[in-house]
Amino acid sequence: MGVRYRPEIEPTLMKRLEQLSPKLQRTIRRRSMRQALTVFKKLATPLYRRHRSDIPRKHLDQSLAVKTRTYKRGKTTVFWGAMGFRTGAQKNKVSVTKRYENDWAGWRAHFLERGFTATRALQNRGVGQFRAAQLMERERVKSLVKAGGGRWIKGREYLPKVLAVGRGAAREAFDYALSTLIRSEGRKGWRMPRPFLANEKRRLS
């Protein structure tokens, strides 16, 4: 899923922005984009927090993160950003810290988000041992479920809901951050208005 914003900057603000150094201009645009993505993170975090377990590990709501990048495409500067789950410190798909509960917290998210098939494998695994469908052959999973040895767990699909509810608020956050940073020439220390996101959070509760 993706969102693209084309900010409508007031002519006076645009003139002030163009008077700043190219590096500062990139910083302001990138930080504004981060504010927009943070909106989605703030909306998603409480939803995943509901599903915390008692297992002492990094939980899904703690794995949500915002990333931004700036790169060149010919003479054009492209600003890219994303909000999603950290998959942890990995090297060649192997845990680096040896704390798999933490390193693979983001990897676990797709089971809750998209759903999975819980199968009760009776051969060579012992009665009562459950495994996710993604770890088994599709045809074998289908046959197990058909024979009464499993069930489909529907995904929560929180991310599409967060995207739909938060698009407008993210746009407001982007424009507010952009204008504020231009006026202050990139200075830190400002915050979004306190009642911000109140309506969006109620819609998702």
Secondary structure by P-SEA (a helix, b strand, c coil): ccccccccccaaaaaaaaaccaaaaaaaaaaaaaaaaaaaaaaaaaaaaaacccccccccccccbbbbbbbbcccbbbbbbbbccccccccccccccccccccccccccccccbbbbbbbcccccccccccccccccaaaaaaaaaaccbbbbbbcaaaaaaaaacaaaaaaaaaaaaaaaaaaccccccccccccaaaaaaaac
